[in-house]
Amino acid sequence: MIERLYVHNFRCLENFEIVTRELPTAPLFGENGTGKSTVRLALTNLQKIGRGISRVGDLFAPSNAGWRK
């Protein structure tokens, strides 16, 4: 079970942290464009890495970062 998720510089998330200790579920609520889908994508990518489906560099490329060259 994930107890803490910290995401930095991935799409619109910068210094994002959610602590889920002792919570059976952790729903995400918010306005459009606040990063709910990005959190889901980060968790999906973490799952792919854990299962050995993809490599970190393939999932978290510089193009996903919140900055542009």
C-alpha positions as CSV (number, residue, x, y, z in Angstrom):
1,M,0.0,0.0,0.0
2,I,1.3,3.5,-0.8
3,E,1.5,5.6,2.3
4,R,3.0,8.7,0.7
5,L,3.3,10.0,-2.8
6,Y,5.7,12.9,-3.6
7,V,5.8,14.3,-7.1
8,H,8.1,17.1,-8.2
9,N,8.3,18.7,-11.7
10,F,6.0,16.3,-13.5
11,R,3.5,18.1,-15.8
12,C,1.6,20.6,-13.6
13,L,2.8,19.1,-10.3
14,E,5.6,20.8,-8.4
15,N,6.3,19.8,-4.8
16,F,3.1,17.8,-4.6
17,E,2.7,15.5,-1.7
18,I,-0.2,13.3,-0.5
19,V,0.0,11.2,2.6
20,T,-2.5,8.3,2.7
21,R,-1.4,6.5,5.9
22,E,-4.4,5.1,7.8
23,L,-6.8,6.0,5.0
24,P,-8.7,3.2,3.3
25,T,-9.2,5.5,0.2
26,A,-7.9,8.9,-0.9
27,P,-10.3,10.6,-3.3
28,L,-9.0,13.6,-5.2
29,F,-11.3,16.6,-5.6
30,G,-10.5,19.9,-7.3
31,E,-11.2,22.3,-10.1
32,N,-10.4,21.5,-13.7
33,G,-6.8,21.8,-14.5
34,T,-5.5,21.3,-10.9
35,G,-3.7,18.0,-11.6
36,K,-6.1,15.2,-10.6
37,S,-5.4,13.3,-13.8
38,T,-1.7,13.9,-13.5
39,V,-1.7,12.3,-10.1
40,R,-3.4,9.3,-11.7
41,L,-0.9,9.2,-14.5
42,A,2.0,9.4,-12.0
43,L,0.5,6.4,-10.1
44,T,0.0,4.5,-13.3
45,N,3.6,5.1,-14.3
46,L,4.8,4.0,-10.9
47,Q,2.8,0.8,-11.2
48,K,4.4,0.1,-14.7
49,I,7.9,0.6,-13.3
50,G,7.1,-1.7,-10.3
51,R,5.8,-4.4,-12.6
52,G,8.8,-4.1,-14.9
53,I,6.7,-3.1,-17.9
54,S,8.5,0.1,-18.6
55,R,11.7,1.9,-17.7
56,V,11.8,5.2,-15.8
57,G,13.3,7.1,-18.7
58,D,10.6,6.0,-21.1
59,L,7.7,7.1,-18.8
60,F,9.1,10.3,-17.3
61,A,10.7,12.0,-20.2
62,P,11.8,15.7,-20.1
63,S,8.7,16.5,-22.3
64,N,6.5,15.6,-19.3
65,A,8.2,18.2,-17.1
66,G,6.4,21.5,-16.3
67,W,9.2,23.5,-18.0
68,R,10.1,24.2,-21.6
69,K,13.5,24.6,-23.1
